[in-house]
Amino acid sequence: ISGPAMQLPPQLMGGQPQQQPWIFHSELARDYEVRNIDYTSNAPIDEAVTILFVVHPTDATEALQYRIDQYLMRGGKAFVFLDPHSVTARFASPRPNPMMGQQGPPPVGQSSSLPTLLAHWGVAFDPERVLIDMNYRTQLQGGRRAGGVLSLTSEALAGEDLLTSRLSDVLLVFPGAFTGAPAEGLQMDVLVKSSGNSQLVNRFDAENDDQKLLSNFVASNTEHPLAIRLRGKFTSAFKSDPSIPAPEKGEEEEKVENNHLSEASAESSIILIADTDWAYDQFSVQVQNFMGMQMAQPINDNLSLVLNVTEQLAGDEIPQPTFASS
């Protein structure tokens, strides 16, 4: 999302251009200090971080979820992108040149979730099921109308919420859906929802077999939440730090400094969206070259939604959505 840590010569990448920072990352960097968090570390997330973006946490370990949990206990706020079937993870991953003897990182998984945290918050999310919606199908090149690529109009957006009241066109790409009821002490606001003419299907069928989807489609008559806000006083999903091994039977327990927090000291907010592709450049902007400079023009309200969420979680008043070219 933030681009490569080091720019490499094209010949070392097999002639392929390297991933540049996503436009939404560049836009946030105009007004905020944007940091990368080492997701492999067990260190607490810096208290200076005001908003934590958790984007596509594939194979989320208990240690990672504990770090997020304790960040929230300290009053942090989070914007979480989950996905049952991320196409961006497939085609935006680094592709080193095998002819040069390069071995790149393993492919990024296409589904993601935070199962321990979600269960504790009272929210369910199936990382194997994609939501298709016959009311919001998007027409793609070649005339195909993909049931899993959703062009959501104002009817799908919370009309009285500041985050979405002035938006009318949000694109989600093979999203999942949230179910459940918020845990005690929390409130849930549905920000984006499907129509009742929708169905949850196997994530692989959603992309590859339109005819099968159409012939087997049975409307759920349920307006599935696609983006939600949880707010209130959070409690910890853990009894202790899972990265600290428990003493074996017969061994003395080592004295370890334990700063575990079981309950937040104040109310906080988390916003979750059941897709990660929606924020990627290809699904949010059209990039054009103008006199040697790249100019980005929004093609929908996706970037406005990112900025609105950021401004609200930062505690700022949300203005009329705008977008500055990058």
Solvent accessible surface area in square Angstrom, and as a share of the most:
residue,aa,sasa,rsa
1,I,70,0.36
2,S,33,0.22
3,G,21,0.20
4,P,45,0.28
5,A,119,0.92
6,M,138,0.62
7,Q,112,0.50
8,L,70,0.35
9,P,57,0.36
10,P,90,0.57
11,Q,117,0.52
12,L,62,0.31
13,M,23,0.10
14,G,40,0.38
15,G,56,0.53
16,Q,73,0.33
17,P,127,0.80
18,Q,29,0.13
19,Q,60,0.26
20,Q,94,0.42
21,P,48,0.30
22,W,16,0.06
23,I,18,0.09
24,F,6,0.02
25,H,31,0.14
26,S,33,0.21
27,E,8,0.04
28,L,10,0.05
29,A,52,0.41
30,R,128,0.47
31,D,118,0.61
32,Y,69,0.26
33,E,139,0.62
34,V,58,0.33
35,R,115,0.42
36,N,116,0.59
37,I,60,0.30
38,D,83,0.43
39,Y,160,0.61
40,T,100,0.58
41,S,34,0.22
42,N,89,0.45
43,A,54,0.42
44,P,101,0.63
45,I,7,0.04
46,D,72,0.37
47,E,133,0.60
48,A,66,0.51
49,V,22,0.13
50,T,85,0.49
51,I,26,0.13
52,L,11,0.06
53,F,54,0.23
54,V,14,0.08
55,V,38,0.22
56,H,26,0.11
57,P,13,0.08
58,T,36,0.21
59,D,134,0.70
60,A,19,0.15
61,T,81,0.47
62,E,81,0.36
63,A,25,0.19
64,L,28,0.14
65,Q,1,0.00
66,Y,20,0.08
67,R,15,0.05
68,I,4,0.02
69,D,2,0.01
70,Q,13,0.06
71,Y,4,0.02
72,L,1,0.01
73,M,4,0.02
74,R,73,0.26
75,G,33,0.31
76,G,8,0.08
77,K,57,0.24
78,A,0,0.00
79,F,2,0.01
80,V,0,0.00
81,F,0,0.00
82,L,0,0.00
83,D,0,0.00
84,P,0,0.00
85,H,5,0.02
86,S,1,0.01
87,V,10,0.05
88,T,6,0.04
89,A,11,0.09
90,R,116,0.42
91,F,62,0.26
92,A,26,0.20
93,S,20,0.13
94,P,83,0.52
95,R,115,0.42
96,P,37,0.23
97,N,28,0.14
98,P,107,0.67
99,M,170,0.76
100,M,103,0.46
101,G,64,0.61
102,Q,50,0.22
103,Q,177,0.79
104,G,35,0.34
105,P,87,0.55
106,P,111,0.70
107,P,123,0.77
108,V,66,0.38
109,G,34,0.33
110,Q,42,0.19
111,S,26,0.17
112,S,3,0.02
113,S,14,0.09
114,L,0,0.00
115,P,78,0.49
116,T,38,0.22
117,L,0,0.00
118,L,4,0.02
119,A,77,0.60
120,H,68,0.31
121,W,5,0.02
122,G,23,0.23
123,V,5,0.03
124,A,52,0.41
125,F,18,0.08
126,D,68,0.35
127,P,43,0.27
128,E,82,0.37
129,R,91,0.33
130,V,0,0.00
131,L,0,0.00
132,I,0,0.00
133,D,0,0.00
134,M,30,0.13
135,N,88,0.45
136,Y,22,0.08
137,R,54,0.20
138,T,25,0.14
139,Q,125,0.55
140,L,62,0.31
141,Q,182,0.81
142,G,88,0.85
143,G,46,0.44
144,R,89,0.32
145,R,108,0.40
146,A,1,0.00
147,G,5,0.05
148,G,0,0.00
149,V,10,0.06
150,L,0,0.00
151,S,37,0.24
152,L,0,0.00
153,T,64,0.37
154,S,63,0.40
155,E,140,0.63
156,A,1,0.01
157,L,10,0.05
158,A,26,0.20
159,G,57,0.55
160,E,179,0.80
161,D,27,0.14
162,L,113,0.56
163,L,0,0.00
164,T,1,0.01
165,S,49,0.32
166,R,146,0.53
167,L,5,0.02
168,S,67,0.43
169,D,56,0.29
170,V,0,0.00
171,L,22,0.11
172,L,0,0.00
173,V,3,0.02
174,F,11,0.04
175,P,0,0.00
176,G,0,0.00
177,A,7,0.05
178,F,1,0.00
179,T,65,0.38
180,G,50,0.48
181,A,71,0.55
182,P,44,0.28
183,A,32,0.25
184,E,176,0.79
185,G,54,0.52
186,L,18,0.09
187,Q,104,0.46
188,M,52,0.23
189,D,31,0.16
190,V,57,0.33
191,L,4,0.02
192,V,1,0.00
193,K,66,0.28
194,S,2,0.01
195,S,14,0.09
196,G,22,0.21
197,N,50,0.26
198,S,0,0.00
199,Q,43,0.19
200,L,48,0.24
201,V,15,0.09
202,N,62,0.32
203,R,30,0.11
204,F,100,0.42
205,D,40,0.21
206,A,1,0.01
207,E,35,0.16
208,N,114,0.58
209,D,53,0.27
210,D,32,0.16
211,Q,137,0.61
212,K,92,0.39
213,L,12,0.06
214,L,79,0.39
215,S,90,0.58
216,N,89,0.46
217,F,44,0.18
218,V,103,0.59
219,A,37,0.29
220,S,43,0.28
221,N,130,0.67
222,T,62,0.36
223,E,94,0.42
224,H,15,0.07
225,P,24,0.15
226,L,0,0.00
227,A,4,0.03
228,I,0,0.00
229,R,20,0.07
230,L,0,0.00
231,R,90,0.33
232,G,8,0.08
233,K,85,0.36
234,F,1,0.00
235,T,62,0.36
236,S,13,0.08
237,A,26,0.20
238,F,23,0.10
239,K,194,0.82
240,S,59,0.38
241,D,30,0.16
242,P,58,0.37
243,S,41,0.27
244,I,69,0.35
245,P,114,0.72
246,A,85,0.66
247,P,66,0.41
248,E,124,0.56
249,K,207,0.88
250,G,83,0.80
251,E,107,0.48
252,E,160,0.72
253,E,136,0.61
254,E,140,0.63
255,K,207,0.88
256,V,77,0.44
257,E,143,0.64
258,N,95,0.49
259,N,114,0.58
260,H,39,0.17
261,L,69,0.34
262,S,77,0.50
263,E,93,0.42
264,A,2,0.01
265,S,99,0.64
266,A,54,0.42
267,E,132,0.59
268,S,4,0.03
269,S,23,0.15
270,I,0,0.00
271,I,2,0.01
272,L,0,0.00
273,I,2,0.01
274,A,0,0.00
275,D,0,0.00
276,T,4,0.02
277,D,0,0.00
278,W,0,0.00
279,A,0,0.00
280,Y,27,0.10
281,D,28,0.15
282,Q,113,0.50
283,F,27,0.11
284,S,1,0.01
285,V,8,0.05
286,Q,98,0.44
287,V,61,0.35
288,Q,101,0.45
289,N,122,0.63
290,F,124,0.52
291,M,169,0.76
292,G,79,0.76
293,M,123,0.55
294,Q,111,0.49
295,M,68,0.30
296,A,1,0.01
297,Q,111,0.49
298,P,40,0.25
299,I,86,0.44
300,N,18,0.09
301,D,32,0.16
302,N,0,0.00
303,L,2,0.01
304,S,13,0.09
305,L,6,0.03
306,V,0,0.00
307,L,31,0.15
308,N,5,0.02
309,V,2,0.01
310,T,5,0.03
311,E,40,0.18
312,Q,48,0.21
313,L,5,0.02
314,A,33,0.26
315,G,61,0.59
316,D,76,0.39
317,E,156,0.70
318,I,18,0.09
319,P,73,0.46
320,Q,102,0.45
321,P,26,0.16
322,T,100,0.58
323,F,44,0.18
324,A,50,0.39
325,S,47,0.31
326,S,45,0.29
